[in-house]
Amino acid sequence: MNSSTAVPSAPHEHTAEPGDSTAARLLAGWHATRRPADLTDHLRRHGQPPVATALGSRTSMPLVEAVESAGLTGRGGAGFPTASKLRAVAERRGRAVVVVNAMESEPASRKDQFLLAVAPHLVLDGAVLSAIVVGADTVHVCLPRTRTAQYRQLSEALDERRHARLDPVRLRLHALPHAYVSSESTSLVRWLNGGPARPQGSPPRAHERGVARRPTLVHNAETLAHVALIARHGPDWFRRTGTPDEPGTHLVTVSGAVATPGVQEVALGTPLATILDCAGGPTQPLRAVLLGGFAGTWLPTEYLDTPLTRRDLAPLGAAPGAGVLVALARSACGLSETARILAYLAAHSAHQCGPCHFGLPAVAEDFTTLATGHAEPDLLSRLHRRTALLPDRGACRHPDGAARLAASALHAFADDVDQHLTRGACAAARRPARVPVPPAKPPETWR
């Protein structure tokens, strides 16, 4: 029920051979042709965007109702019901705006980059249909300015649509500063309004007054591609895969100690172990997996039979998040890997509020001390205390994610914690790093 693919022309390319692609929906065209779909390919496979399906009134919105019946939730990390966001913007007065969040600032994720590389028009169809639903005349597509190849490819896709006079709304492409928190929805709105690409925690919310003070819908690229398919095939079709509570498929980037790392499209409810198997399986015994990305959760291998759903993962303090699964070999030091990630997260915070300006750097420093085995008498108690102070206090959820990662590492690698505190750093801590982490340097610019 899964598929595994390579990211063509993408930085830090993941390579993989295709697995069982029977669950593929977003990637069905790729599995059929093994080449990116231009507009001609896209229209041949999917037909014209079903604009009539999206049309309705303030009281009757067929596409919103179809998305709601389908049970689609956001695939960007938060998992908020997609129909609720559509309805919230549609019900506001005034001309709206749609923003495609294709920033994908999570370093361990490649899913949106891959989707936009092989099926860009599916994402753009979803954005245009959503714009019609909410009464928008403009769609802003936001990418990091570091991904020049991706920007060029999307520019060509937009040109194809303009020449075909396909869309009743204007589509604009933007290149934003590449920082971890720049993919937060309020960061996009703030940048499009002429400000820095930093989160803005104070009201009003985007659906009330966002870009140009207009009601604004911000959706992740993968989410919008699902909207385009639901508009064509209906909610019953969408629910044929996944679970009754969490239907559909999810793109997952699998990396680390697996034979064929890459992007897979899996049915929600697929066990984590099965996802690893479809990436060729572990190349050596595993210590844990990192689920959800750098703001995610370390899970010991005893939980690999857990299905990929929010409901099943919640008791473990985990969630699918950004669709990331990193396999960590038993020969690696989970504390050292976590310390490097926390240092990166601290450097890439917006430094606008206490948790990010003071708390996150302090937790990252404590974790580095623990990882290097330079233990202090009160280090562990101080680390627990500081980690507990991070959540629910910032302008965005950045410190919450860092706290979740740190707390899960202390639990998943409890034996290592004890050794590092009592006998110094383990031998694995002196080996080369296994999880690719960008340099812990602040962004050069926020504008």
VOPAGU-2260 file (C-alpha; in pm, 1 decimal, decimal comma):
REM VOPAGU-2260
SITE   aa  ch    i         X         Y         Z
SITE  MET   A    0       0,0       0,0       0,0
SITE  ASN   A    1     298,7     233,7     -12,1
SITE  SER   A    2     524,8     406,4    -261,2
SITE  SER   A    3     880,2     528,5    -243,0
SITE  THR   A    4    1030,1     783,9    -478,8
SITE  ALA   A    5    1332,5     996,7    -548,9
SITE  VAL   A    6    1323,9    1375,5    -536,8
SITE  PRO   A    7    1439,7    1492,0    -880,2
SITE  SER   A    8    1673,7    1790,6    -896,7
SITE  ALA   A    9    1625,4    1861,6    -527,0
SITE  PRO   A   10    1895,4    1968,9    -281,1
SITE  HIS   A   11    2025,4    1682,2     -65,8
SITE  GLU   A   12    1853,4    1440,3    -303,6
SITE  HIS   A   13    1695,0    1127,0    -160,1
SITE  THR   A   14    1707,3     827,1    -391,9
SITE  ALA   A   15    1474,0     533,0    -383,0
SITE  GLU   A   16    1319,7     276,0    -607,1
SITE  PRO   A   17     940,8     259,6    -632,8
SITE  GLY   A   18     771,5      24,9    -390,9
SITE  ASP   A   19     412,7     -95,2    -388,6
SITE  SER   A   20     233,4     210,0    -528,9
SITE  THR   A   21    -124,7      88,1    -487,2
SITE  ALA   A   22    -192,5     360,8    -228,8
SITE  ALA   A   23     -60,4     631,3    -459,5
SITE  ARG   A   24    -304,1     909,0    -538,9
SITE  LEU   A   25    -104,3    1229,4    -534,3
SITE  LEU   A   26     186,7    1038,9    -688,8
SITE  ALA   A   27     -14,5     814,2    -921,8
SITE  GLY   A   28     101,6    1001,4   -1231,0
SITE  TRP   A   29     464,1     971,6   -1125,1
SITE  HIS   A   30     433,7     597,8   -1069,2
SITE  ALA   A   31     266,7     556,1   -1408,5
SITE  THR   A   32     516,0     758,3   -1613,6
SITE  ARG   A   33     827,4     810,3   -1397,4
SITE  ARG   A   34     843,5    1170,4   -1516,3
SITE  PRO   A   35     713,1    1503,5   -1382,8
SITE  ALA   A   36     374,2    1602,2   -1523,2
SITE  ASP   A   37     351,3    1916,8   -1733,4
SITE  LEU   A   38      11,7    2077,1   -1791,6
SITE  THR   A   39     -66,8    1853,5   -2090,7
SITE  ASP   A   40       9,8    1539,4   -1889,4
SITE  HIS   A   41    -187,6    1672,8   -1595,0
SITE  LEU   A   42    -499,6    1752,7   -1796,6
SITE  ARG   A   43    -480,6    1420,7   -1979,1
SITE  ARG   A   44    -478,9    1235,2   -1645,4
SITE  HIS   A   45    -711,4    1451,9   -1436,1
SITE  GLY   A   46    -914,2    1664,3   -1677,7
SITE  GLN   A   47    -997,8    2030,9   -1636,5
SITE  PRO   A   48   -1021,4    2165,1   -1279,8
SITE  PRO   A   49   -1386,1    2114,6   -1174,1
SITE  VAL   A   50   -1458,5    2481,7   -1115,5
SITE  ALA   A   51   -1834,4    2424,5   -1108,2
SITE  THR   A   52   -1791,4    2188,7    -812,8
SITE  ALA   A   53   -1635,0    2468,6    -610,6
SITE  LEU   A   54   -1902,3    2727,0    -682,9
SITE  GLY   A   55   -2177,7    2787,9    -435,2
SITE  SER   A   56   -2321,1    3048,5    -202,9
SITE  ARG   A   57   -2246,7    3157,7     150,8
SITE  THR   A   58   -2491,1    2894,7     273,2
SITE  SER   A   59   -2418,4    2622,2      17,5
SITE  MET   A   60   -2055,3    2546,7     -63,7
SITE  PRO   A   61   -2037,6    2210,1    -242,0
SITE  LEU   A   62   -1659,0    2174,5    -232,6
SITE  VAL   A   63   -1635,1    2270,4     134,5
SITE  GLU   A   64   -1904,2    2016,2     214,3
SITE  ALA   A   65   -1722,2    1749,9      11,0
SITE  VAL   A   66   -1393,1    1821,7     189,3
SITE  GLU   A   67   -1572,3    1805,4     523,6
SITE  SER   A   68   -1737,1    1472,1     436,9
SITE  ALA   A   69   -1399,6    1341,3     320,6
SITE  GLY   A   70   -1249,8    1414,7     662,0
SITE  LEU   A   71    -939,3    1580,0     516,1
SITE  THR   A   72    -705,1    1737,7     770,3
SITE  GLY   A   73    -403,4    1957,8     707,9
SITE  ARG   A   74     -85,6    1779,4     601,3
SITE  GLY   A   75     150,0    2056,9     709,9
SITE  GLY   A   76     185,1    1942,1    1069,3
SITE  ALA   A   77    -101,4    2078,3    1278,2
SITE  GLY   A   78    -366,4    1845,7    1132,8
SITE  PHE   A   79    -649,9    2101,6    1154,9
SITE  PRO   A   80    -971,4    2012,8     965,9
SITE  THR   A   81    -934,3    2155,4     616,2
SITE  ALA   A   82   -1303,3    2231,0     568,3
SITE  SER   A   83   -1313,1    2439,4     887,0
SITE  LYS   A   84   -1040,0    2666,9     753,9
SITE  LEU   A   85   -1212,7    2698,3     417,0
SITE  ARG   A   86   -1544,8    2782,4     580,1
SITE  ALA   A   87   -1392,1    3032,8     824,0
SITE  VAL   A   88   -1248,8    3237,9     536,1
SITE  ALA   A   89   -1551,4    3194,6     306,9
SITE  GLU   A   90   -1784,2    3331,0     573,4
SITE  ARG   A   91   -1586,6    3652,9     622,1
SITE  ARG   A   92   -1688,3    3966,1     438,6
SITE  GLY   A   93   -1470,3    4110,8     165,4
SITE  ARG   A   94   -1244,0    3972,0    -102,9
SITE  ALA   A   95   -1019,6    3695,9      32,8
SITE  VAL   A   96    -663,9    3579,3     -38,6
SITE  VAL   A   97    -518,9    3226,8     -62,6
SITE  VAL   A   98    -159,7    3144,3      35,1
SITE  VAL   A   99       9,3    2818,4     -68,0
SITE  ASN   A  100     259,5    2726,7     202,3
SITE  ALA   A  101     533,9    2542,7      13,7
SITE  MET   A  102     815,1    2660,3     241,7
SITE  GLU   A  103     880,4    2315,2     390,7
SITE  SER   A  104    1139,6    2451,7     630,4
SITE  GLU   A  105    1160,5    2122,4     820,3
SITE  PRO   A  106    1513,8    1998,9     730,1
SITE  ALA   A  107    1416,6    1629,7     740,0
SITE  SER   A  108    1120,6    1671,2     503,5
SITE  ARG   A  109    1118,0    1655,4     123,4
SITE  LYS   A  110     753,5    1566,2      61,4
SITE  ASP   A  111     626,6    1902,8     -61,8
SITE  GLN   A  112     936,0    1960,9    -273,0
SITE  PHE   A  113     883,1    1625,1    -438,3
SITE  LEU   A  114     510,2    1675,4    -489,4
SITE  LEU   A  115     565,1    2015,4    -650,6
SITE  ALA   A  116     840,0    1870,7    -868,5
SITE  VAL   A  117     631,4    1585,5   -1011,9
SITE  ALA   A  118     270,2    1710,2    -983,8
SITE  PRO   A  119     273,2    2091,2    -952,5
SITE  HIS   A  120     -60,5    2138,9   -1125,6
SITE  LEU   A  121    -240,3    1921,3    -872,2
SITE  VAL   A  122    -131,5    2161,9    -598,1
SITE  LEU   A  123    -217,1    2466,9    -809,7
SITE  ASP   A  124    -560,0    2322,2    -896,5
SITE  GLY   A  125    -632,6    2285,1    -525,5
SITE  ALA   A  126    -523,4    2641,6    -460,9
SITE  VAL   A  127    -739,4    2781,4    -740,9
SITE  LEU   A  128   -1044,9    2578,5    -638,4
SITE  SER   A  129    -998,7    2692,4    -279,7
SITE  ALA   A  130    -973,0    3052,3    -399,5
SITE  ILE   A  131   -1305,4    3019,8    -580,6
SITE  VAL   A  132   -1467,4    2874,5    -268,2
SITE  VAL   A  133   -1351,5    3150,6     -33,0
SITE  GLY   A  134   -1404,2    3435,2    -279,8
SITE  ALA   A  135   -1038,3    3514,4    -344,4
SITE  ASP   A  136    -895,5    3680,0    -653,8
SITE  THR   A  137    -528,3    3607,8    -581,7
SITE  VAL   A  138    -323,8    3301,8    -487,3
SITE  HIS   A  139      23,1    3359,8    -340,8
SITE  VAL   A  140     262,7    3065,0    -369,8
SITE  CYS   A  141     545,4    3088,7    -114,2
SITE  LEU   A  142     879,8    2908,6    -154,8
SITE  PRO   A  143    1217,6    2950,9      16,2
SITE  ARG   A  144    1448,6    3161,9    -196,5
SITE  THR   A  145    1730,0    2908,7    -151,3
SITE  ARG   A  146    1552,9    2655,9    -378,3
SITE  THR   A  147    1621,3    2817,8    -714,2
SITE  ALA   A  148    1550,2    2505,2    -919,1
SITE  GLN   A  149    1212,3    2462,4    -753,5
SITE  TYR   A  150    1131,1    2830,1    -814,4
SITE  ARG   A  151    1218,1    2795,5   -1182,0
SITE  GLN   A  152    1007,9    2479,1   -1220,9
SITE  LEU   A  153     704,1    2640,4   -1057,4
SITE  SER   A  154     746,6    2954,9   -1265,8
SITE  GLU   A  155     725,6    2737,9   -1575,7
SITE  ALA   A  156     412,1    2566,8   -1441,7
SITE  LEU   A  157     247,1    2904,3   -1378,1
SITE  ASP   A  158     340,1    3018,0   -1729,4
SITE  GLU   A  159     177,4    2705,6   -1872,8
SITE  ARG   A  160    -145,8    2784,8   -1691,6
SITE  ARG   A  161    -141,9    3150,1   -1794,5
SITE  HIS   A  162     -88,1    3064,1   -2160,7
SITE  ALA   A  163    -375,1    2812,8   -2140,4
SITE  ARG   A  164    -594,7    3073,8   -1967,6
SITE  LEU   A  165    -685,7    2803,2   -1722,2
SITE  ASP   A  166    -746,1    2996,4   -1402,3
SITE  PRO   A  167   -1006,3    3259,6   -1310,3
SITE  VAL   A  168    -777,3    3398,6   -1038,3
SITE  ARG   A  169    -427,3    3544,4   -1038,8
SITE  LEU   A  170    -136,1    3326,3    -922,3
SITE  ARG   A  171     179,8    3490,3    -789,4
SITE  LEU   A  172     505,4    3319,7    -693,2
SITE  HIS   A  173     722,5    3450,1    -407,3
SITE  ALA   A  174    1068,0    3359,0    -275,0
SITE  LEU   A  175    1101,4    3409,6     100,4
SITE  PRO   A  176    1390,9    3393,5     346,7
SITE  HIS   A  177    1470,5    3037,6     444,9
SITE  ALA   A  178    1441,8    2997,7     821,8
SITE  TYR   A  179    1279,3    2723,0    1026,0
SITE  VAL   A  180     996,8    2944,9    1155,4
SITE  SER   A  181     942,3    3119,4     820,3
SITE  SER   A  182     704,8    2840,0     721,2
SITE  GLU   A  183     468,5    2930,7    1006,8
SITE  SER   A  184     145,8    3068,9     856,0
SITE  THR   A  185     165,9    3407,8    1028,1
SITE  SER   A  186     525,3    3443,7     904,7
SITE  LEU   A  187     401,7    3414,4     546,3
SITE  VAL   A  188     126,2    3669,2     602,1
SITE  ARG   A  189     365,1    3907,2     774,4
SITE  TRP   A  190     617,7    3883,4     489,9
SITE  LEU   A  191     354,2    3928,6     220,1
SITE  ASN   A  192     247,7    4242,9     404,1
SITE  GLY   A  193     599,3    4383,6     377,3
SITE  GLY   A  194     736,9    4271,5     713,0
SITE  PRO   A  195     988,6    4009,8     828,0
SITE  ALA   A  196     917,0    3639,2     778,7
SITE  ARG   A  197     877,2    3590,6    1153,9
SITE  PRO   A  198     571,8    3453,5    1335,2
SITE  GLN   A  199     319,4    3701,0    1466,7
SITE  GLY   A  200     126,1    3572,1    1763,6
SITE  SER   A  201    -108,5    3860,1    1835,2
SITE  PRO   A  202    -461,9    3885,3    1690,4
SITE  PRO   A  203    -621,4    3920,9    1443,2
SITE  ARG   A  204    -588,2    3573,6    1297,6
SITE  ALA   A  205    -519,2    3528,8     927,0
SITE  HIS   A  206    -872,8    3418,7     840,0
SITE  GLU   A  207   -1000,3    3742,9     994,5
SITE  ARG   A  208    -746,9    3991,1     859,3
SITE  GLY   A  209    -435,2    3861,8     687,9
SITE  VAL   A  210    -266,2    3964,0     363,6
SITE  ALA   A  211    -353,5    4324,9     280,3
SITE  ARG   A  212    -592,4    4314,2     579,5
SITE  ARG   A  213    -813,9    4070,6     386,2
SITE  PRO   A  214    -946,4    3729,7     500,6
SITE  THR   A  215    -665,6    3487,2     421,4
SITE  LEU   A  216    -655,5    3109,3     377,3
SITE  VAL   A  217    -313,5    2950,0     431,2
SITE  HIS   A  218    -280,9    2585,3     333,1
SITE  ASN   A  219       9,8    2345,3     294,8
SITE  ALA   A  220      92,3    2229,8     -59,5
SITE  GLU   A  221       3,5    1864,7       2,4
SITE  THR   A  222    -329,3    1958,7     160,0
SITE  LEU   A  223    -429,8    2155,6    -148,7
SITE  ALA   A  224    -341,8    1864,3    -377,5
SITE  HIS   A  225    -580,4    1646,1    -177,3
SITE  VAL   A  226    -849,2    1916,0    -218,7
SITE  ALA   A  227    -803,7    1897,7    -596,1
SITE  LEU   A  228    -857,4    1519,7    -593,3
SITE  ILE   A  229   -1160,8    1537,8    -364,2
SITE  ALA   A  230   -1315,3    1795,1    -598,9
SITE  ARG   A  231   -1276,4    1547,7    -885,4
SITE  HIS   A  232   -1354,6    1215,0    -718,2
SITE  GLY   A  233   -1566,8    1299,2    -413,7
SITE  PRO   A  234   -1547,5    1220,7     -41,8
SITE  ASP   A  235   -1645,5     853,8     -70,8
SITE  TRP   A  236   -1348,9     789,5    -298,8
SITE  PHE   A  237   -1116,4     971,0     -58,3
SITE  ARG   A  238   -1235,0     754,5     232,4
SITE  ARG   A  239   -1158,6     428,8      53,5
SITE  THR   A  240    -810,1     438,2     203,5
SITE  GLY   A  241    -686,4     532,5     548,0
SITE  THR   A  242    -895,6     473,1     859,2
SITE  PRO   A  243   -1258,3     571,3     931,3
SITE  ASP   A  244   -1141,2     841,5    1173,0
SITE  GLU   A  245    -841,8     953,9     967,7
SITE  PRO   A  246    -899,6     881,0     599,8
SITE  GLY   A  247    -677,7     936,1     300,7
SITE  THR   A  248    -305,8     917,6     232,0
SITE  HIS   A  249      -8,8    1109,5     366,0
SITE  LEU   A  250     328,0    1183,5     206,8
SITE  VAL   A  251     611,7    1073,6     436,0
SITE  THR   A  252     983,7    1142,3     399,3
SITE  VAL   A  253    1179,2     840,6     524,7
SITE  SER   A  254    1551,1     877,6     594,9
SITE  GLY   A  255    1829,7     756,6     821,1
SITE  ALA   A  256    1928,6     391,5     854,7
SITE  VAL   A  257    1707,8     252,0     576,2
SITE  ALA   A  258    1809,5      99,5     244,8
SITE  THR   A  259    1620,2     335,4      11,6
SITE  PRO   A  260    1538,6     668,9     175,8
SITE  GLY   A  261    1284,5     880,9      -6,0
SITE  VAL   A  262     927,3    1008,7     -18,9
SITE  GLN   A  263     643,1     760,0      20,0
SITE  GLU   A  264     268,2     802,9     -14,0
SITE  VAL   A  265     110,1     584,6     252,6
SITE  ALA   A  266    -242,4     520,1     370,9
SITE  LEU   A  267    -305,7     668,8     713,0
SITE  GLY   A  268    -312,8     382,1     959,2
SITE  THR   A  269      -7,6     213,4     806,7
SITE  PRO   A  270     220,7      82,6    1085,3
SITE  LEU   A  271     552,2     266,0    1118,4
SITE  ALA   A  272     739,3     -61,6    1068,3
SITE  THR   A  273     565,6    -112,3     733,3
SITE  ILE   A  274     669,4     234,2     619,9
SITE  LEU   A  275    1030,0     150,1     704,1
SITE  ASP   A  276     998,3    -180,3     515,1
SITE  CYS   A  277     875,6       3,7     207,2
SITE  ALA   A  278    1192,1     212,9     227,2
SITE  GLY   A  279    1392,4    -106,4     190,9
SITE  GLY   A  280    1393,0    -181,6     561,9
SITE  PRO   A  281    1651,6     -89,1     825,9
SITE  THR   A  282    2013,6    -132,7     721,9
SITE  GLN   A  283    2113,9    -215,7    1080,4
SITE  PRO   A  284    1943,9    -261,4    1416,9
SITE  LEU   A  285    1759,1      52,1    1525,1
SITE  ARG   A  286    1768,4     241,3    1851,9
SITE  ALA   A  287    1465,2     464,2    1783,3
SITE  VAL   A  288    1282,0     660,8    1514,7
SITE  LEU   A  289    1222,2    1032,7    1499,2
SITE  LEU   A  290     860,8    1092,5    1398,1
SITE  GLY   A  291     728,6    1427,1    1277,2
SITE  GLY   A  292    1055,8    1610,0    1219,6
SITE  PHE   A  293    1277,7    1832,4    1432,6
SITE  ALA   A  294     971,8    1942,4    1630,1
SITE  GLY   A  295     861,3    1582,1    1664,7
SITE  THR   A  296     910,3    1287,6    1896,2
SITE  TRP   A  297    1168,4    1014,9    1945,1
SITE  LEU   A  298     998,3     675,3    1970,2
SITE  PRO   A  299    1178,1     359,5    2087,4
SITE  THR   A  300    1160,1      63,7    1849,1
SITE  GLU   A  301     904,3    -112,3    2070,1
SITE  TYR   A  302     645,1     126,0    1924,6
SITE  LEU   A  303     713,1      56,9    1556,5
SITE  ASP   A  304     388,2    -139,5    1521,2
SITE  THR   A  305     193,5     180,4    1598,6
SITE  PRO   A  306     -28,8     295,2    1307,7
SITE  LEU   A  307      41,4     632,9    1149,4
SITE  THR   A  308    -263,5     817,1    1286,6
SITE  ARG   A  309    -300,6    1097,4    1536,5
SITE  ARG   A  310    -533,0     885,6    1743,0
SITE  ASP   A  311    -288,3     596,9    1781,6
SITE  LEU   A  312      18,3     815,1    1830,2
SITE  ALA   A  313    -133,3    1059,6    2079,7
SITE  PRO   A  314     -92,6     828,2    2384,1
SITE  LEU   A  315     280,3     820,4    2301,0
SITE  GLY   A  316     301,0    1199,3    2289,8
SITE  ALA   A  317     358,6    1183,4    1915,1
SITE  ALA   A  318     186,7    1282,0    1590,1
SITE  PRO   A  319     252,3    1244,5    1214,3
SITE  GLY   A  320     360,7    1610,0    1211,4
SITE  ALA   A  321     531,5    1713,6     890,5
SITE  GLY   A  322     534,8    1356,3     761,2
SITE  VAL   A  323     890,6    1268,5     866,0
SITE  LEU   A  324    1029,1     932,0     977,4
SITE  VAL   A  325    1401,7     915,6    1057,8
SITE  ALA   A  326    1545,3     574,4    1150,1
SITE  LEU   A  327    1827,2     601,6    1404,9
SITE  ALA   A  328    2077,4     315,1    1417,5
SITE  ARG   A  329    2156,9     150,2    1749,2
SITE  SER   A  330    2520,8     247,0    1696,6
SITE  ALA   A  331    2431,2     618,0    1715,0
SITE  CYS   A  332    2396,7     837,5    2022,0
SITE  GLY   A  333    2044,3     976,1    2043,6
SITE  LEU   A  334    2150,6    1242,6    2293,3
SITE  SER   A  335    2418,7    1380,4    2061,4
SITE  GLU   A  336    2177,8    1382,8    1766,6
SITE  THR   A  337    1914,5    1564,1    1974,4
SITE  ALA   A  338    2166,0    1819,4    2103,1
SITE  ARG   A  339    2257,2    1915,0    1745,8
SITE  ILE   A  340    1891,8    1949,4    1647,2
SITE  LEU   A  341    1814,1    2164,7    1951,8
SITE  ALA   A  342    2111,7    2389,8    1877,1
SITE  TYR   A  343    1976,5    2437,9    1524,4
SITE  LEU   A  344    1623,9    2511,5    1652,3
SITE  ALA   A  345    1762,0    2765,4    1900,3
SITE  ALA   A  346    1958,5    2942,8    1626,3
SITE  HIS   A  347    1654,4    2951,0    1396,3
SITE  SER   A  348    1405,2    3089,5    1646,8
SITE  ALA   A  349    1263,7    3435,3    1583,5
SITE  HIS   A  350    1399,1    3565,9    1917,2
SITE  GLN   A  351    1082,0    3766,9    1968,3
SITE  CYS   A  352     967,4    3629,7    2302,5
SITE  GLY   A  353    1110,0    3485,0    2621,2
SITE  PRO   A  354    1085,4    3110,8    2544,6
SITE  CYS   A  355    1283,0    3149,0    2220,6
SITE  HIS   A  356    1516,4    3428,3    2332,2
SITE  PHE   A  357    1617,1    3274,7    2663,5
SITE  GLY   A  358    1455,5    2934,0    2727,4
SITE  LEU   A  359    1533,2    2745,7    2406,4
SITE  PRO   A  360    1903,6    2842,4    2395,6
SITE  ALA   A  361    1934,3    2739,2    2762,9
SITE  VAL   A  362    1776,3    2398,7    2693,7
SITE  ALA   A  363    1999,4    2350,4    2388,1
SITE  GLU   A  364    2309,0    2436,2    2593,5
SITE  ASP   A  365    2207,3    2198,9    2873,9
SITE  PHE   A  366    2149,6    1921,3    2621,0
SITE  THR   A  367    2491,2    1977,1    2467,3
SITE  THR   A  368    2644,0    1950,7    2814,9
SITE  LEU   A  369    2457,2    1623,6    2869,3
SITE  ALA   A  370    2554,3    1485,4    2526,9
SITE  THR   A  371    2924,2    1556,6    2580,2
SITE  GLY   A  372    2918,1    1390,3    2920,8
SITE  HIS   A  373    3022,0    1700,6    3115,1
SITE  ALA   A  374    2756,8    1646,0    3377,7
SITE  GLU   A  375    2674,9    1888,3    3654,4
SITE  PRO   A  376    2498,9    1779,8    3977,3
SITE  ASP   A  377    2169,2    1950,5    3894,3
SITE  LEU   A  378    2185,5    1918,8    3514,7
SITE  LEU   A  379    1902,5    1669,1    3468,0
SITE  SER   A  380    1660,2    1839,4    3706,7
SITE  ARG   A  381    1740,9    2177,2    3549,9
SITE  LEU   A  382    1685,9    2035,8    3200,6
SITE  HIS   A  383    1347,2    1890,9    3297,8
SITE  ARG   A  384    1247,5    2220,4    3460,1
SITE  ARG   A  385    1353,6    2438,8    3168,8
SITE  THR   A  386    1195,6    2208,5    2911,2
SITE  ALA   A  387     863,3    2221,7    3097,4
SITE  LEU   A  388     867,7    2603,4    3084,7
SITE  LEU   A  389     884,3    2626,2    2704,1
SITE  PRO   A  390     536,4    2518,2    2582,1
SITE  ASP   A  391     235,4    2750,1    2547,2
SITE  ARG   A  392     431,8    3068,0    2616,0
SITE  GLY   A  393     561,4    3180,7    2277,4
SITE  ALA   A  394     421,4    3378,7    1986,6
SITE  CYS   A  395     420,5    3053,8    1786,9
SITE  ARG   A  396     462,2    2680,1    1848,0
SITE  HIS   A  397     836,4    2673,2    1782,2
SITE  PRO   A  398     938,6    2637,9    2148,5
SITE  ASP   A  399     664,0    2378,4    2200,0
SITE  GLY   A  400     814,1    2156,6    1930,9
SITE  ALA   A  401    1163,8    2191,5    2074,7
SITE  ALA   A  402    1034,2    2099,8    2420,6
SITE  ARG   A  403     856,1    1794,7    2280,0
SITE  LEU   A  404    1176,0    1677,5    2108,7
SITE  ALA   A  405    1389,7    1728,7    2421,2
SITE  ALA   A  406    1143,2    1557,7    2655,2
SITE  SER   A  407    1103,0    1259,7    2422,6
SITE  ALA   A  408    1481,6    1219,1    2397,1
SITE  LEU   A  409    1518,4    1209,8    2774,9
SITE  HIS   A  410    1258,6     932,1    2780,7
SITE  ALA   A  411    1361,7     731,3    2472,3
SITE  PHE   A  412    1732,5     742,0    2559,9
SITE  ALA   A  413    1695,1     711,8    2937,0
SITE  ASP   A  414    1973,6     450,7    2964,2
SITE  ASP   A  415    2210,5     679,7    2777,7
SITE  VAL   A  416    2113,6     971,6    3001,3
SITE  ASP   A  417    2216,4     769,8    3304,7
SITE  GLN   A  418    2549,0     672,0    3148,9
SITE  HIS   A  419    2629,8    1026,3    3035,7
SITE  LEU   A  420    2554,9    1159,0    3383,3
SITE  THR   A  421    2749,6     897,9    3576,6
SITE  ARG   A  422    3027,2     767,1    3349,5
SITE  GLY   A  423    3070,1    1030,8    3080,8
SITE  ALA   A  424    2974,5    1031,9    2714,1
SITE  CYS   A  425    2916,4     696,8    2546,6
SITE  ALA   A  426    3140,8     576,1    2264,7
SITE  ALA   A  427    2865,6     645,0    2010,6
SITE  ALA   A  428    2873,1    1014,6    2100,7
SITE  ARG   A  429    3220,6    1036,3    1947,2
SITE  ARG   A  430    3112,7     884,0    1615,4
SITE  PRO   A  431    3005,3    1090,0    1313,7
SITE  ALA   A  432    2653,1    1233,4    1324,8
SITE  ARG   A  433    2377,8    1028,7    1160,5
SITE  VAL   A  434    2092,9    1281,5    1127,1
SITE  PRO   A  435    2170,0    1561,9     877,5
SITE  VAL   A  436    2125,9    1892,3    1060,9
SITE  PRO   A  437    2195,6    2232,1     900,7
SITE  PRO   A  438    2452,5    2456,8    1072,7
SITE  ALA   A  439    2326,3    2619,1    1392,4
SITE  LYS   A  440    2355,7    2968,2    1247,4
SITE  PRO   A  441    2086,0    3237,7    1262,8
SITE  PRO   A  442    1920,1    3326,2     931,1
SITE  GLU   A  443    2104,0    3597,4     737,9
SITE  THR   A  444    1784,6    3793,4     683,6
SITE  TRP   A  445    1417,8    3782,3     776,0
SITE  ARG   A  446    1316,3    3997,5     480,8
